[in-house]
Amino acid sequence: MTDTVADFVLRRLRDWGVEHVFAYPGDGINGLVAAFGRSDDRPRFIQSRHEEMSALEAVGYAKFGGRLGVCLATSGPGAIHLLNGLYDAKLDHVPVVAIVGQTARTAIGGSYQQEVDLHALFKDVASEYLVDVVVPEQLPNALDRAIRTAEAQRAPTALIIPADVQELDYSPPEHAFKHVPSSAPSRGRATAVPSQDDVERAVEVLNAGERVAVLVGQGARGAADEVRQVADVLGAGVAKALLGKDVLPDDEPWVTGAIGLLGTRPSYELMRDCDTLLIVGSSFPYSQFLPEFGAARAVQVDVDGRFIGMRYPTEVNLVGDAGATLRAMVPLLRRKEDRSWRETVESNVVQWWETLRRQSFVDAEPVNPMRIMWELSPRLPEDAIVTADSGSAANWYARLVKLRGRMRGSLSGTLATMGAGVPYAIGAKFVHPERPVVALVGDGAMQMNGLAELITIARYWEEWADPRCVVCVLHNNDLNQVTWELRAMGGAPKFEESQVLPDVGYAAFARSVGLDGIDVDDPDDLGAAWDRALSASRPVVLDVRCDPNTPPIPPHTTFEQTKATAEAMLKGDPDAWAVVRQGVRTKVQEFLRG
């Protein structure tokens, strides 16, 4: 039987080692759906509840698997729904290929049902590679190039295949004019290293420093050992951008934790007081949390020259692979015999973890959200994967969750889209079915996307070698991050019509679809609840009723933020007294000793 174009697409995906395609069916991809049936469901068609979830699951799969994510959607509304997840991939530099159906060629241009100008729709999000496949001979080059480009550029690419083309007999490109061949699927990445002269210039800057700070992002993930060597030789402290939280474990005494609005006080102090800065694999955007311009000499290492030298006035820029570049630098670095700077950093870190412990045990109504994370950290299995959603859950994840050993963690970093936590967890479970996964999700994100994707978890969990998948819902009936932003940035009181959420029983919903559900409304029950969830024989929703008035206080509160929050209270914020009480109780812990 002759292969169709759709049959060839799936065969080529198998040749590339693609094992899962996150998708939702529709008549614009009927040819491809039928081909899945003929291929004995190889690669596996993973059905989400919504195309946006398909794309976000592909992003989570790629982030945690270090491999390509693939999503598939029908024409028109299906293609439109993919956009948010694909933008998440674009902004966080994640390789994802989207295969999208289109109206049959005979109807294009005729205002036909579900006809959308997909090139106009995808030209930004898939700017690295976007192509229409209109004849069979375009394959395999079009698909191969989409995959190679996604992997090389760490970006989303898109392949548009009209419905009628999917069902044509496949014929390969010929050895002929205007036919473009392709070669067998293969993976290889050049390990770029800057010139020796540039390496020596960078080393000169670092050797001259007395108080060295290192900032790592996700681009340093494969260079953890090299970062350790550099930090040890230079007596440096290391701060982590949010997407680099799992580059180094949080139990290293010289790791100051996250940086920025969601960051820690030791990271703020590290940047404030350093005289030399080394940035590795990060394009952290908030320059106000870096040293004052001119206060520190700076070196940056990044594999992508487009993102180098754009956040801080760096003196030496090294375009190259993080690990290879640092390995070239290490033999030239001079060990700093004066360890007083390192000792200061480590002392600040010890004090900060003690502050967080005290803040986590401040009384709240009913549960302090910080305590949720504090109780989780020591219980996390050594090989756990942690996802966090956007919102106040990201604050507590960034500051309080102690990643160690082989643990991985991520969230929607640059796009900061709501509703990514649960689909990321699903993607993680498909790429690592043998590892436990924990998703930390606010109730706003849960109502937006998470509840529906619990149905996806219920459908597939029995296939996972380790069934543990815990979704912890921070249940405060408030769109909490925006509420605090209104107060601290806009000086506006909480507007209840926009901020208050309907009350939903998340654990009860989980039980209704065949998962386990645990309700917690007493802080003293948290430890036992985490123990039960992390040892359960099926996925669990941990529904914790927590206090919306526990403030996510940044490591450095500006006068303007304090003034705006005070103004919001004076303007009649409905939770004014609770906000002031919890704010004082929480903030005072930073000034206590012993």
C-alpha positions as MATLAB code, in Angstrom:
seq = 'MTDTVADFVLRRLRDWGVEHVFAYPGDGINGLVAAFGRSDDRPRFIQSRHEEMSALEAVGYAKFGGRLGVCLATSGPGAIHLLNGLYDAKLDHVPVVAIVGQTARTAIGGSYQQEVDLHALFKDVASEYLVDVVVPEQLPNALDRAIRTAEAQRAPTALIIPADVQELDYSPPEHAFKHVPSSAPSRGRATAVPSQDDVERAVEVLNAGERVAVLVGQGARGAADEVRQVADVLGAGVAKALLGKDVLPDDEPWVTGAIGLLGTRPSYELMRDCDTLLIVGSSFPYSQFLPEFGAARAVQVDVDGRFIGMRYPTEVNLVGDAGATLRAMVPLLRRKEDRSWRETVESNVVQWWETLRRQSFVDAEPVNPMRIMWELSPRLPEDAIVTADSGSAANWYARLVKLRGRMRGSLSGTLATMGAGVPYAIGAKFVHPERPVVALVGDGAMQMNGLAELITIARYWEEWADPRCVVCVLHNNDLNQVTWELRAMGGAPKFEESQVLPDVGYAAFARSVGLDGIDVDDPDDLGAAWDRALSASRPVVLDVRCDPNTPPIPPHTTFEQTKATAEAMLKGDPDAWAVVRQGVRTKVQEFLRG';
ca = [
       0.000    0.000    0.000;
       1.390    3.420   -0.971;
       2.225    5.781    1.868;
       0.314    9.027    2.050;
       1.942   12.306    2.965;
       0.509   11.854    6.482;
       2.030    8.366    6.719;
       5.392    9.771    5.699;
       5.191   12.576    8.285;
       4.732   10.049   11.093;
       7.453    7.769    9.715;
       9.862   10.677    9.560;
       8.990   11.692   13.130;
       9.798    8.134   14.208;
      13.107    8.364   12.348;
      13.876   11.482   14.398;
      13.132    9.585   17.617;
       9.878   11.428   18.362;
       7.844    9.271   20.750;
       4.947   11.566   21.698;
       2.849   14.141   19.871;
       0.627   16.373   22.035;
      -2.523   17.035   20.077;
      -6.244   17.544   19.709;
      -8.122   16.190   16.665;
     -10.110   18.107   14.056;
     -11.123   17.655   10.437;
      -8.236   19.826    9.251;
      -5.869   17.032   10.335;
      -8.064   14.011    9.607;
      -5.417   12.644    7.259;
      -2.815   12.747   10.019;
      -5.186   11.299   12.627;
      -5.965    8.377   10.304;
      -2.241    7.856    9.794;
      -1.762    7.521   13.564;
      -4.235    4.655   13.423;
      -2.358    2.975   10.578;
       0.982    3.434   12.379;
      -0.167    1.586   15.494;
      -0.117    4.958   17.331;
       3.618    5.491   16.858;
       4.546    8.144   17.794;
       1.959    8.260   20.559;
      -0.982   10.659   20.084;
      -1.460   12.328   23.510;
      -4.874   13.947   23.659;
      -5.126   17.099   25.755;
      -8.345   18.948   26.525;
      -7.366   22.053   24.517;
      -4.778   22.888   21.869;
      -3.088   25.474   24.107;
      -2.504   22.651   26.565;
      -1.035   20.529   23.772;
       1.528   23.231   23.065;
       2.333   23.791   26.750;
       2.683   20.046   27.294;
       5.135   19.943   24.384;
       7.060   22.795   26.037;
       7.190   20.958   29.374;
       8.260   17.777   27.569;
      11.100   19.636   25.854;
      12.177   21.575   28.958;
      12.447   18.553   31.214;
      13.512   16.036   28.585;
      16.187   18.083   26.866;
      14.648   16.988   23.574;
      12.224   18.164   20.906;
       8.560   18.711   21.753;
       5.934   18.202   19.037;
       2.331   19.425   18.997;
      -0.417   19.010   16.425;
      -3.629   20.950   15.811;
      -6.338   21.387   13.248;
      -6.893   24.424   11.039;
      -8.628   27.623   12.153;
      -9.429   27.622   15.868;
      -7.063   24.746   16.619;
      -4.135   26.616   15.114;
      -5.117   29.797   16.930;
      -5.249   27.975   20.248;
      -1.648   26.793   19.868;
      -0.278   30.326   19.884;
       0.114   30.939   23.606;
       2.026   27.724   24.194;
       4.245   28.377   21.186;
       5.019   31.878   22.442;
       5.997   30.291   25.749;
       8.477   28.150   23.801;
       9.758   31.148   21.841;
      10.364   33.352   24.873;
      11.951   30.586   26.985;
      14.060   29.263   24.065;
      12.560   25.781   23.881;
      12.616   23.549   20.753;
       9.046   22.760   19.683;
       7.646   21.839   16.256;
       3.983   22.596   15.565;
       2.270   20.672   12.760;
      -0.913   22.450   11.730;
      -3.733   21.580    9.347;
      -5.187   23.997    6.811;
      -8.223   24.245    4.562;
      -7.896   22.186    1.379;
      -5.931   23.928   -1.361;
      -8.979   24.103   -3.615;
     -10.785   26.263   -1.055;
      -7.952   28.558    0.050;
      -8.809   32.169   -0.682;
     -12.521   31.444   -0.805;
     -13.473   32.497    2.742;
     -14.070   28.828    3.464;
     -14.993   27.457    6.874;
     -12.079   27.637    9.337;
      -9.847   29.283    6.736;
      -7.344   31.492    8.533;
      -4.233   33.149    7.128;
      -1.852   30.910    9.033;
       1.250   32.620    7.708;
       0.067   35.916    9.143;
      -0.880   34.125   12.366;
       2.427   32.297   12.886;
       4.953   34.610   11.226;
       6.146   36.028   14.556;
       5.936   33.041   16.872;
       7.511   30.680   14.296;
       9.764   33.273   12.720;
      12.759   30.905   12.673;
      11.028   28.535   10.241;
       7.463   28.514    8.885;
       6.481   26.693    5.698;
       3.421   25.486    3.792;
       3.682   21.965    2.404;
       1.649   22.097   -0.816;
       3.138   19.122   -2.740;
       4.469   15.806   -1.420;
       7.936   16.409   -2.816;
       8.531   19.180   -0.277;
       8.866   16.452    2.294;
      11.145   15.348    3.876;
      13.133   18.582    3.594;
      10.407   20.762    5.120;
       9.915   18.545    8.175;
      13.637   17.874    8.635;
      14.432   21.562    8.438;
      11.654   22.427   10.926;
      13.169   19.958   13.408;
      16.769   20.969   12.817;
      15.934   24.652   13.101;
      13.909   24.176   16.289;
      16.806   22.315   17.893;
      19.563   24.593   16.605;
      17.787   27.856   17.457;
      15.986   26.543   20.569;
      12.763   27.952   19.179;
       9.324   26.928   17.893;
       8.900   26.194   14.200;
       5.717   25.390   12.275;
       4.717   23.165    9.373;
       1.359   23.897    7.685;
      -0.099   20.957    5.750;
      -3.471   21.475    3.989;
      -6.035   18.741    4.573;
      -6.003   17.447    1.003;
      -2.194   17.315    0.874;
      -2.151   15.014    3.905;
      -4.061   12.399    1.901;
      -1.972   12.545   -1.289;
       0.336    9.662   -2.155;
       3.823   10.474   -0.951;
       6.522   10.823   -3.588;
      10.061   11.878   -2.681;
      11.941   14.795   -4.212;
      13.698   13.927   -7.444;
      17.248   14.627   -8.623;
      15.846   17.529  -10.595;
      15.813   21.279  -10.906;
      13.759   22.998   -8.165;
      13.486   19.854   -6.075;
      15.133   20.035   -2.629;
      16.438   16.801   -1.090;
      17.179   16.075    2.565;
      19.499   13.797    4.494;
      18.896   11.194    7.151;
      17.837   12.488   10.583;
      20.863   13.122   12.758;
      21.642   15.227   15.756;
      24.826   17.097   16.402;
      25.705   20.355   18.042;
      28.935   22.261   17.690;
      30.547   23.112   21.013;
      31.521   26.701   20.352;
      34.422   28.220   22.285;
      35.470   31.886   22.102;
      38.943   32.839   20.939;
      41.834   32.436   23.357;
      42.371   36.211   23.348;
      38.781   36.818   24.470;
      39.044   34.133   27.158;
      42.212   35.731   28.508;
      40.584   39.188   28.576;
      37.655   37.780   30.545;
      39.975   36.009   32.988;
      41.897   39.232   33.525;
      38.704   40.971   34.633;
      37.707   38.125   36.969;
      41.157   37.770   38.501;
      41.222   41.490   39.290;
      37.991   41.343   41.271;
      37.876   41.064   45.042;
      34.150   40.461   45.447;
      32.943   38.295   42.571;
      29.301   37.458   41.925;
      28.050   34.901   39.410;
      24.579   34.913   37.858;
      23.487   31.701   36.127;
      20.484   31.063   33.910;
      19.136   28.030   32.095;
      21.985   28.279   29.582;
      24.333   27.085   32.344;
      22.393   23.873   32.999;
      24.980   21.652   31.342;
      27.823   23.502   33.032;
      27.061   23.042   36.731;
      30.428   21.448   37.511;
      32.290   24.221   35.724;
      30.297   26.905   37.571;
      31.229   25.195   40.853;
      34.911   25.294   39.900;
      34.791   28.959   38.944;
      32.908   29.892   42.110;
      35.343   27.952   44.271;
      38.476   29.455   42.734;
      37.127   32.993   42.829;
      35.427   32.677   46.223;
      32.236   33.833   44.539;
      28.599   33.651   45.470;
      26.144   32.412   42.831;
      22.649   33.773   42.232;
      20.154   32.092   39.923;
      17.745   33.554   37.398;
      14.326   31.940   37.678;
      14.795   29.598   34.703;
      18.182   28.617   36.142;
      16.840   27.596   39.541;
      17.699   23.935   38.938;
      21.214   24.594   37.569;
      22.714   24.377   41.066;
      21.202   22.886   44.227;
      19.841   25.241   46.853;
      21.678   23.479   49.658;
      25.088   24.759   48.508;
      26.112   27.348   51.151;
      27.339   29.861   48.536;
      24.206   29.663   46.348;
      22.090   32.709   47.194;
      18.945   31.538   45.397;
      16.673   33.369   42.989;
      17.227   36.948   41.897;
      14.754   39.721   41.119;
      11.254   40.559   42.304;
      10.748   36.909   43.245;
      14.254   36.608   44.606;
      16.041   36.464   47.928;
      17.772   39.022   50.092;
      21.205   37.308   49.785;
      20.968   37.561   45.990;
      20.081   41.232   46.287;
      23.023   41.818   48.648;
      25.351   39.802   46.410;
      24.617   42.077   43.458;
      24.589   45.245   45.525;
      28.017   44.674   47.071;
      30.026   42.852   44.382;
      32.760   44.545   42.369;
      32.839   41.944   39.567;
      29.988   40.089   37.846;
      30.078   36.948   35.698;
      26.825   36.170   33.843;
      26.524   32.635   32.445;
      23.662   31.561   30.200;
      21.152   34.163   31.347;
      19.305   37.091   29.801;
      17.726   38.096   33.134;
      15.809   41.275   32.195;
      15.532   43.265   35.431;
      18.724   45.323   35.422;
      17.691   47.123   38.633;
      18.537   43.895   40.486;
      22.025   43.790   38.991;
      24.883   45.993   40.272;
      24.608   49.724   39.711;
      25.908   50.574   36.259;
      29.630   51.161   36.601;
      29.843   49.677   40.094;
      31.081   46.302   38.834;
      33.200   45.086   35.965;
      31.315   42.395   34.095;
      31.836   39.384   31.832;
      29.067   37.499   30.060;
      29.040   34.005   28.543;
      26.202   32.935   26.240;
      25.865   30.568   23.307;
      23.586   33.027   21.491;
      25.240   36.280   20.502;
      21.852   37.937   20.022;
      21.279   37.999   23.778;
      24.674   39.067   24.982;
      25.665   42.446   26.397;
      22.055   43.660   26.486;
      21.216   43.613   30.222;
      24.327   45.119   31.785;
      27.309   47.097   30.395;
      29.599   44.063   30.165;
      33.301   44.597   29.521;
      33.994   41.236   27.853;
      31.402   39.175   25.970;
      32.136   35.523   25.249;
      29.894   33.887   22.660;
      30.193   30.169   23.219;
      28.915   27.059   24.957;
      28.829   27.668   28.713;
      30.616   24.476   29.749;
      33.326   24.634   27.095;
      33.944   28.335   27.698;
      34.256   27.964   31.468;
      36.558   24.973   31.040;
      38.816   27.164   28.935;
      38.808   29.814   31.664;
      39.350   27.687   34.785;
      43.100   26.928   34.336;
      43.794   30.653   33.949;
      41.893   31.803   37.042;
      43.860   32.599   40.208;
      42.543   31.250   43.481;
      41.568   34.032   45.857;
      43.227   33.420   49.177;
      41.153   36.029   50.979;
      37.862   34.189   51.572;
      36.138   36.953   53.543;
      33.744   37.739   50.660;
      32.720   34.081   50.372;
      32.255   33.920   54.144;
      30.000   36.978   54.039;
      27.912   35.428   51.278;
      27.559   32.155   53.175;
      26.628   33.960   56.390;
      23.918   35.899   54.521;
      22.549   32.655   53.082;
      22.369   30.992   56.522;
      20.546   33.981   57.993;
      18.137   34.084   55.030;
      17.087   30.447   55.340;
      16.450   31.042   59.028;
      14.367   34.103   58.124;
      12.333   32.043   55.658;
      11.771   29.387   58.315;
      10.395   31.981   60.731;
       8.282   33.627   58.036;
       6.843   30.255   57.070;
       5.573   29.691   60.614;
       3.910   33.089   61.002;
       0.240   32.511   61.814;
      -2.170   33.073   58.933;
      -5.837   32.588   58.075;
      -5.997   29.658   57.696;
      -2.639   28.476   56.194;
       0.476   30.499   55.487;
       1.354   29.746   51.806;
       5.067   29.916   52.651;
       4.661   26.984   54.991;
       3.295   24.860   52.131;
       6.659   25.133   50.408;
       8.679   24.872   53.615;
       7.038   21.559   54.467;
       7.468   20.297   50.895;
      11.211   20.904   50.469;
      12.638   18.246   52.819;
      10.063   15.737   51.572;
      10.806   16.090   47.856;
      12.173   12.830   46.420;
      15.759   13.161   45.152;
      14.678   12.745   41.511;
      11.550   14.933   41.677;
      10.492   17.348   38.942;
       8.752   20.512   40.164;
       6.636   22.822   38.022;
       5.218   26.121   39.178;
       2.510   28.275   37.699;
       2.589   32.018   37.221;
       1.207   34.073   40.071;
       2.005   34.087   43.764;
       2.825   30.369   43.523;
       5.906   31.406   41.526;
       7.035   33.675   44.389;
       6.943   30.899   46.942;
       8.503   28.355   44.550;
      11.355   30.719   43.696;
      12.261   31.550   47.287;
      11.329   28.561   49.362;
      11.536   25.317   47.394;
      14.968   23.793   47.988;
      16.024   21.895   44.893;
      18.863   19.457   45.449;
      20.587   16.540   43.765;
      18.944   15.504   40.487;
      15.819   17.567   41.011;
      14.519   19.652   38.128;
      12.218   22.647   38.265;
      10.776   25.166   35.842;
       7.898   27.481   35.019;
       6.843   29.858   32.274;
       9.711   32.296   32.660;
       9.628   35.135   30.165;
       6.006   34.913   29.014;
       4.826   34.158   32.566;
       1.602   32.730   31.209;
      -1.048   31.506   33.604;
      -2.050   27.888   33.416;
       1.288   26.307   32.452;
       1.927   24.413   35.698;
      -0.307   21.377   35.124;
       0.424   20.885   31.390;
       4.144   21.236   32.129;
       3.709   18.463   34.706;
       1.960   16.267   32.133;
       4.744   16.849   29.616;
       7.287   16.005   32.313;
       5.513   12.738   33.152;
       5.558   11.599   29.533;
       9.251   12.306   29.054;
      10.155   10.935   32.519;
       7.386    8.493   33.501;
       9.716    6.993   36.118;
      10.076   10.234   38.116;
       7.676   11.887   40.595;
       6.303   15.291   39.573;
       4.906   18.092   41.732;
       2.974   21.044   40.272;
       2.523   24.167   42.425;
      -0.517   26.007   41.117;
      -2.666   28.940   42.195;
      -6.426   28.547   42.154;
      -6.748   31.134   39.356;
      -4.497   29.082   37.083;
      -6.272   25.929   38.219;
      -9.643   27.319   37.177;
      -8.209   28.603   33.902;
      -6.571   25.381   32.694;
      -5.710   22.959   35.457;
      -9.097   21.446   36.205;
      -9.617   20.289   32.639;
      -6.113   18.831   32.442;
      -6.789   16.743   35.539;
      -8.954   14.762   33.139;
      -5.906   14.241   30.937;
      -3.938   13.023   33.955;
      -6.797   10.678   34.871;
      -6.732    9.229   31.351;
      -3.021    8.455   31.181;
      -1.572    8.063   34.683;
      -1.756    4.261   34.779;
       0.788    4.147   31.928;
       3.441    5.936   34.004;
       6.053    3.769   35.714;
       5.871    6.015   38.785;
       2.258    7.131   39.279;
       3.158   10.011   41.600;
       1.947   13.310   40.177;
       0.918   15.823   42.845;
      -0.930   19.013   41.966;
      -0.847   21.366   44.949;
      -3.457   24.114   44.682;
      -2.876   27.340   46.632;
      -6.569   27.879   47.338;
      -7.169   31.480   48.433;
     -10.054   32.513   46.155;
      -7.996   35.465   44.932;
      -6.005   36.317   41.806;
      -3.301   37.034   44.303;
      -0.320   38.187   42.259;
      -2.375   40.815   40.430;
      -3.979   41.901   43.699;
      -0.530   42.604   45.153;
       0.607   44.291   41.934;
      -2.424   46.586   42.103;
      -1.464   47.546   45.635;
       2.318   47.830   45.346;
       2.649   49.215   41.834;
      -0.575   51.064   41.198;
      -1.500   52.209   44.684;
      -4.977   50.801   44.054;
      -7.026   48.865   46.590;
      -8.146   45.355   45.807;
     -11.059   45.439   43.341;
     -13.109   42.466   44.397;
     -15.117   42.145   41.164;
     -11.942   41.394   39.220;
      -9.880   39.668   41.905;
     -12.160   37.353   43.894;
     -12.570   33.846   42.467;
     -15.513   31.469   42.777;
     -14.934   28.859   45.430;
     -14.210   25.400   43.994;
     -13.420   22.122   45.705;
     -10.283   21.061   43.842;
      -9.696   17.878   45.813;
     -13.335   16.922   45.346;
     -13.048   17.470   41.592;
      -9.965   15.260   41.523;
     -11.816   12.498   43.319;
     -14.708   12.833   40.866;
     -12.422   11.950   37.925;
     -10.737    9.023   39.660;
      -7.719   10.717   41.228;
      -7.015   11.160   44.915;
      -7.757   14.449   46.650;
      -6.615   15.807   50.015;
      -8.110   18.887   51.698;
      -5.950   20.919   54.098;
      -7.104   23.892   56.150;
      -4.862   23.485   59.205;
      -1.115   24.258   58.895;
      -0.258   21.459   61.309;
      -1.732   18.956   58.845;
       0.536   20.010   55.981;
       3.438   17.667   56.687;
       1.240   14.576   56.879;
      -0.650   15.689   53.765;
       2.574   16.000   51.753;
       3.730   12.595   53.056;
       0.479   10.999   51.947;
       0.490   12.707   48.540;
       4.118   11.821   47.803;
       3.601    8.166   48.680;
       0.245    7.694   46.969;
      -0.346    5.011   44.354;
      -2.126    7.439   42.017;
      -1.996   11.177   41.209;
      -3.189   13.486   43.981;
      -4.601   16.986   44.206;
      -3.550   18.685   47.436;
      -6.136   21.427   48.040;
      -4.672   23.852   50.616;
      -6.783   26.766   51.806;
      -4.244   29.520   52.328;
      -4.167   33.176   53.299;
      -4.327   35.682   50.397;
      -2.946   38.424   52.637;
       0.515   36.952   53.196;
       2.644   39.449   51.262;
       5.178   38.357   48.629;
       7.617   41.023   49.829;
      10.492   41.557   47.356;
      14.082   41.413   48.661;
      14.334   45.192   48.414;
      11.183   47.238   48.800;
      11.476   50.667   47.214;
      10.002   53.796   48.720;
       7.579   53.976   45.778;
       6.306   50.431   46.422;
       5.833   51.112   50.138;
       4.065   54.398   49.389;
       1.782   52.790   46.793;
       0.809   49.964   49.156;
       0.050   52.451   51.945;
      -2.086   54.483   49.558;
      -3.992   51.356   48.561;
      -4.785   50.656   52.212;
      -5.899   54.239   52.821;
      -8.162   54.121   49.786;
     -10.221   51.426   51.442;
      -8.737   48.070   50.506;
     -11.251   45.498   51.781;
      -8.448   43.457   53.367;
      -6.500   46.440   54.699;
      -6.172   45.320   58.316;
      -5.248   41.746   57.414;
      -2.679   42.977   54.871;
      -1.021   45.303   57.391;
      -1.023   42.649   60.109;
       0.456   39.922   57.914;
       2.923   42.318   56.319;
       4.322   43.442   59.659;
       4.432   39.903   61.049;
       6.262   38.651   57.960;
       8.679   41.532   57.457;
       9.757   41.705   61.090;
      11.192   38.180   60.796;
      14.022   39.601   58.656;
      15.264   41.665   61.587;
      15.131   38.993   64.275;
      18.205   37.025   65.261;
      18.372   33.845   67.280;
];
